[in-house]
Amino acid sequence: MQPDGSSQKQLTSDVKENVNRTDNYQSVSPDGRYIVFTTDREAGNPHVWRMNSDGSNLRQLTNGPGEGVPKITPDGRTVVYFDFTTELLWKIPIDGGQPVQITNQRSDRPFISPDGKFITCG
């Protein structure tokens, strides 16, 4: 929407229309260019998706059995997310690519320090 509240546009699903679809855990890139979020819109499994901040160019980033709770690093180049099956944190480039495991013990709900050097987990 515009700063004055006009021109509002819904970017994620409408629960009333799509009772089996949930879009949540949104995270915005530091430059405001992208939004990443968790959705189960494809095949009923939650995955991490990315879209432009205006809702265009929707792209699925993860393809495992179930991933979510994405956070974008301060440099805007990487997405850190939780894998629901392994219960570990992984990362993937913001443009997609090969995921890389970054923890080896249960780690949930990542929060990234402002300088990008540390990740805390819930």
Contacts in CASP RR format, 6 or more apart in sequence:
PFRMAT RR
TARGET T0000
AUTHOR 0000-0000-0000
METHOD contacts of the structure
MODEL  1
MQPDGSSQKQLTSDVKENVNRTDNYQSVSPDGRYIVFTTDREAGNPHVWR
MNSDGSNLRQLTNGPGEGVPKITPDGRTVVYFDFTTELLWKIPIDGGQPV
QITNQRSDRPFISPDGKFITCG
1 7 0 8 1.000
1 8 0 8 1.000
1 9 0 8 1.000
9 54 0 8 1.000
9 55 0 8 1.000
11 35 0 8 1.000
11 51 0 8 1.000
11 55 0 8 1.000
12 23 0 8 1.000
12 26 0 8 1.000
12 37 0 8 1.000
12 39 0 8 1.000
13 21 0 8 1.000
13 22 0 8 1.000
13 23 0 8 1.000
13 39 0 8 1.000
13 41 0 8 1.000
15 21 0 8 1.000
15 22 0 8 1.000
18 41 0 8 1.000
20 40 0 8 1.000
20 44 0 8 1.000
21 39 0 8 1.000
21 40 0 8 1.000
21 41 0 8 1.000
22 38 0 8 1.000
22 39 0 8 1.000
22 40 0 8 1.000
22 46 0 8 1.000
23 37 0 8 1.000
23 38 0 8 1.000
23 39 0 8 1.000
23 41 0 8 1.000
24 37 0 8 1.000
24 38 0 8 1.000
24 39 0 8 1.000
25 37 0 8 1.000
25 38 0 8 1.000
25 68 0 8 1.000
25 69 0 8 1.000
25 70 0 8 1.000
26 35 0 8 1.000
26 36 0 8 1.000
26 37 0 8 1.000
27 35 0 8 1.000
27 36 0 8 1.000
27 37 0 8 1.000
27 70 0 8 1.000
27 71 0 8 1.000
27 72 0 8 1.000
27 79 0 8 1.000
28 34 0 8 1.000
28 35 0 8 1.000
28 53 0 8 1.000
28 72 0 8 1.000
29 35 0 8 1.000
29 36 0 8 1.000
29 72 0 8 1.000
29 76 0 8 1.000
29 94 0 8 1.000
30 72 0 8 1.000
30 74 0 8 1.000
30 75 0 8 1.000
30 76 0 8 1.000
31 76 0 8 1.000
32 53 0 8 1.000
33 52 0 8 1.000
33 53 0 8 1.000
34 50 0 8 1.000
34 51 0 8 1.000
34 52 0 8 1.000
34 53 0 8 1.000
34 72 0 8 1.000
34 76 0 8 1.000
34 94 0 8 1.000
35 50 0 8 1.000
35 51 0 8 1.000
35 52 0 8 1.000
35 53 0 8 1.000
35 55 0 8 1.000
36 48 0 8 1.000
36 49 0 8 1.000
36 50 0 8 1.000
36 61 0 8 1.000
36 70 0 8 1.000
36 71 0 8 1.000
36 72 0 8 1.000
36 79 0 8 1.000
36 94 0 8 1.000
37 48 0 8 1.000
37 49 0 8 1.000
37 51 0 8 1.000
37 70 0 8 1.000
38 46 0 8 1.000
38 47 0 8 1.000
38 48 0 8 1.000
38 49 0 8 1.000
38 67 0 8 1.000
38 68 0 8 1.000
38 69 0 8 1.000
38 70 0 8 1.000
39 46 0 8 1.000
39 47 0 8 1.000
39 49 0 8 1.000
40 46 0 8 1.000
40 47 0 8 1.000
41 49 0 8 1.000
42 60 0 8 1.000
45 64 0 8 1.000
45 65 0 8 1.000
45 66 0 8 1.000
46 66 0 8 1.000
46 67 0 8 1.000
46 68 0 8 1.000
46 84 0 8 1.000
47 60 0 8 1.000
47 61 0 8 1.000
47 62 0 8 1.000
47 63 0 8 1.000
47 64 0 8 1.000
47 66 0 8 1.000
47 67 0 8 1.000
47 68 0 8 1.000
48 60 0 8 1.000
48 61 0 8 1.000
48 62 0 8 1.000
48 67 0 8 1.000
48 68 0 8 1.000
48 70 0 8 1.000
48 79 0 8 1.000
48 81 0 8 1.000
48 92 0 8 1.000
49 58 0 8 1.000
49 59 0 8 1.000
49 60 0 8 1.000
49 61 0 8 1.000
50 57 0 8 1.000
50 58 0 8 1.000
50 59 0 8 1.000
50 61 0 8 1.000
50 79 0 8 1.000
50 94 0 8 1.000
50 96 0 8 1.000
51 57 0 8 1.000
51 58 0 8 1.000
51 59 0 8 1.000
59 96 0 8 1.000
61 70 0 8 1.000
61 79 0 8 1.000
61 92 0 8 1.000
61 94 0 8 1.000
61 96 0 8 1.000
61 97 0 8 1.000
62 68 0 8 1.000
62 81 0 8 1.000
62 92 0 8 1.000
62 99 0 8 1.000
64 83 0 8 1.000
64 85 0 8 1.000
65 84 0 8 1.000
65 85 0 8 1.000
66 83 0 8 1.000
66 84 0 8 1.000
66 85 0 8 1.000
67 81 0 8 1.000
67 82 0 8 1.000
67 83 0 8 1.000
67 84 0 8 1.000
67 90 0 8 1.000
68 81 0 8 1.000
68 82 0 8 1.000
68 83 0 8 1.000
68 84 0 8 1.000
69 81 0 8 1.000
69 82 0 8 1.000
69 108 0 8 1.000
69 109 0 8 1.000
69 110 0 8 1.000
70 79 0 8 1.000
70 80 0 8 1.000
70 81 0 8 1.000
71 79 0 8 1.000
71 80 0 8 1.000
71 81 0 8 1.000
71 110 0 8 1.000
71 111 0 8 1.000
71 112 0 8 1.000
72 78 0 8 1.000
72 79 0 8 1.000
72 80 0 8 1.000
72 94 0 8 1.000
72 112 0 8 1.000
73 79 0 8 1.000
73 80 0 8 1.000
73 91 0 8 1.000
73 112 0 8 1.000
73 116 0 8 1.000
74 112 0 8 1.000
74 113 0 8 1.000
74 114 0 8 1.000
74 115 0 8 1.000
74 116 0 8 1.000
75 116 0 8 1.000
76 94 0 8 1.000
77 93 0 8 1.000
77 94 0 8 1.000
78 91 0 8 1.000
78 92 0 8 1.000
78 93 0 8 1.000
78 94 0 8 1.000
79 91 0 8 1.000
79 92 0 8 1.000
79 93 0 8 1.000
79 94 0 8 1.000
80 89 0 8 1.000
80 90 0 8 1.000
80 91 0 8 1.000
80 102 0 8 1.000
80 110 0 8 1.000
80 112 0 8 1.000
80 119 0 8 1.000
81 89 0 8 1.000
81 90 0 8 1.000
81 91 0 8 1.000
81 92 0 8 1.000
81 110 0 8 1.000
82 88 0 8 1.000
82 89 0 8 1.000
82 90 0 8 1.000
82 107 0 8 1.000
82 108 0 8 1.000
82 109 0 8 1.000
82 110 0 8 1.000
83 89 0 8 1.000
83 90 0 8 1.000
86 101 0 8 1.000
87 106 0 8 1.000
87 107 0 8 1.000
87 108 0 8 1.000
88 101 0 8 1.000
88 102 0 8 1.000
88 103 0 8 1.000
88 104 0 8 1.000
88 105 0 8 1.000
88 106 0 8 1.000
88 107 0 8 1.000
89 101 0 8 1.000
89 102 0 8 1.000
89 103 0 8 1.000
89 107 0 8 1.000
89 110 0 8 1.000
89 119 0 8 1.000
89 121 0 8 1.000
90 99 0 8 1.000
90 100 0 8 1.000
90 101 0 8 1.000
90 102 0 8 1.000
91 99 0 8 1.000
91 100 0 8 1.000
91 102 0 8 1.000
92 98 0 8 1.000
92 99 0 8 1.000
92 100 0 8 1.000
102 119 0 8 1.000
103 121 0 8 1.000
107 119 0 8 1.000
107 121 0 8 1.000
107 122 0 8 1.000
108 121 0 8 1.000
108 122 0 8 1.000
109 121 0 8 1.000
109 122 0 8 1.000
110 119 0 8 1.000
110 120 0 8 1.000
110 121 0 8 1.000
111 119 0 8 1.000
111 120 0 8 1.000
111 121 0 8 1.000
111 122 0 8 1.000
112 118 0 8 1.000
112 119 0 8 1.000
113 119 0 8 1.000
113 120 0 8 1.000
END
